[in-house]
Amino acid sequence: MEGTLPLLKGRVSLEEALKEDVDIIRELAYPEKRLQFWLHLYSCRRQIAEVVSRHLNILQSDFSLGKVEEWIHGSYNACIPIHIAESARDSKLPRQAIIRFPLPYKVGEDFHPGNFDEKLRCEAATYI
């Protein structure tokens, strides 16, 4: 679309941006930051698989991480699906799970280093 710039969801024109109550300059940086984070997660697939294996107590050959096309994100988290093989499932394991990662550009990691870790710790404490 001519005269608009990409956002995470949709596009924005100058007229629309001027009406917004958000920091539109920051919002305009998110698509590139999402791409960089996706690339980082993609490069860490081996480590992610190790964590999943350890936490689910199954072999890495008993599950697969979702393809990039399956990855999703909400306002503050990226989610990678985990497909668990039928042979590895018991009464406690579903056929699918997800692993979530805070989006560093949405939790203020650039402005306050450590926010990413704090969000993880708070979520883990909530689950416990």
C-alpha positions as CSV (number, residue, x, y, z in Angstrom):
1,M,0.0,0.0,0.0
2,E,1.4,3.3,-1.0
3,G,1.9,5.9,1.7
4,T,1.9,3.4,4.6
5,L,4.5,1.7,6.7
6,P,4.4,-1.9,8.1
7,L,3.6,-2.6,11.8
8,L,3.5,-6.0,13.4
9,K,-0.2,-6.2,12.5
10,G,-1.2,-4.2,9.5
11,R,0.2,-1.0,8.2
12,V,-0.1,2.7,9.2
13,S,-0.3,5.9,7.3
14,L,1.0,9.2,8.5
15,E,-2.5,10.5,9.2
16,E,-3.3,7.4,11.3
17,A,0.0,7.6,13.1
18,L,-0.6,11.1,14.2
19,K,-3.9,10.1,15.8
20,E,-2.3,7.2,17.8
21,D,-1.5,7.5,21.5
22,V,1.4,5.1,21.2
23,D,5.0,5.7,20.4
24,I,4.7,5.0,16.7
25,I,8.4,5.2,16.0
26,R,8.9,2.3,18.4
27,E,6.1,0.4,16.8
28,L,7.6,0.8,13.4
29,A,10.8,-0.9,14.6
30,Y,9.0,-4.0,15.8
31,P,8.8,-5.9,12.5
32,E,12.6,-5.8,12.0
33,K,13.1,-6.7,15.7
34,R,10.7,-9.6,15.4
35,L,12.6,-10.9,12.4
36,Q,15.9,-10.6,14.3
37,F,14.4,-12.5,17.3
38,W,13.0,-15.2,15.0
39,L,16.4,-15.7,13.5
40,H,17.9,-15.9,16.9
41,L,15.4,-18.5,18.0
42,Y,15.9,-20.4,14.8
43,S,19.7,-20.5,15.4
44,C,19.0,-21.8,19.0
45,R,16.8,-24.8,17.9
46,R,19.3,-27.3,19.3
47,Q,19.4,-25.7,22.7
48,I,15.6,-25.3,22.7
49,A,15.3,-29.0,21.9
50,E,17.6,-29.9,24.8
51,V,15.5,-27.8,27.2
52,V,12.3,-29.4,26.0
53,S,13.8,-32.9,26.3
54,R,14.9,-32.3,29.8
55,H,11.6,-30.7,31.0
56,L,9.3,-33.2,29.4
57,N,11.7,-36.1,30.3
58,I,11.6,-37.6,26.8
59,L,14.3,-38.2,24.2
60,Q,14.8,-35.6,21.5
61,S,13.9,-38.2,18.9
62,D,10.4,-38.4,20.5
63,F,9.4,-34.9,19.6
64,S,9.9,-32.2,17.0
65,L,9.8,-28.5,17.2
66,G,7.3,-26.8,15.0
67,K,8.4,-25.3,11.7
68,V,8.9,-21.6,11.5
69,E,5.6,-21.3,9.6
70,E,3.9,-22.6,12.8
71,W,5.5,-20.2,15.2
72,I,3.2,-17.5,16.5
73,H,3.4,-14.5,18.7
74,G,1.1,-12.5,20.8
75,S,1.7,-9.1,22.4
76,Y,4.5,-10.2,24.6
77,N,5.5,-13.8,23.9
78,A,6.7,-16.0,21.0
79,C,5.4,-19.6,20.9
80,I,7.1,-22.5,19.3
81,P,4.9,-25.7,19.0
82,I,6.3,-29.0,20.1
83,H,4.9,-32.1,18.4
84,I,5.2,-35.2,20.7
85,A,5.4,-38.6,19.1
86,E,2.6,-41.0,20.0
87,S,5.2,-43.6,21.2
88,A,6.5,-41.1,23.8
89,R,3.1,-40.1,25.2
90,D,1.7,-41.4,28.4
91,S,-1.1,-40.3,30.5
92,K,0.7,-37.0,31.4
93,L,1.9,-35.9,28.0
94,P,-0.4,-34.4,25.3
95,R,0.3,-34.7,21.6
96,Q,1.4,-31.1,21.5
97,A,2.8,-28.5,23.8
98,I,4.4,-25.1,23.3
99,I,7.5,-23.3,24.6
100,R,7.1,-19.6,25.1
101,F,9.7,-16.9,25.0
102,P,9.2,-13.3,26.0
103,L,9.6,-10.9,23.1
104,P,12.6,-8.8,24.2
105,Y,11.6,-5.8,22.2
106,K,8.2,-5.8,23.9
107,V,9.3,-6.2,27.6
108,G,11.7,-3.3,27.5
109,E,15.0,-5.3,27.4
110,D,16.7,-2.5,25.4
111,F,15.8,0.1,28.0
112,H,16.1,-2.0,31.2
113,P,18.4,-5.0,30.7
114,G,17.1,-7.9,32.8
115,N,13.4,-7.4,32.1
116,F,13.4,-10.5,29.9
117,D,14.8,-12.6,32.8
118,E,12.4,-11.0,35.3
119,K,9.4,-11.8,33.1
120,L,10.5,-15.5,32.9
121,R,11.1,-15.7,36.7
122,C,7.7,-14.2,37.4
123,E,5.9,-16.5,35.0
124,A,7.7,-19.6,36.4
125,A,6.8,-18.5,40.0
126,T,3.2,-18.1,38.9
127,Y,3.0,-21.6,37.5
128,I,4.7,-23.1,40.6
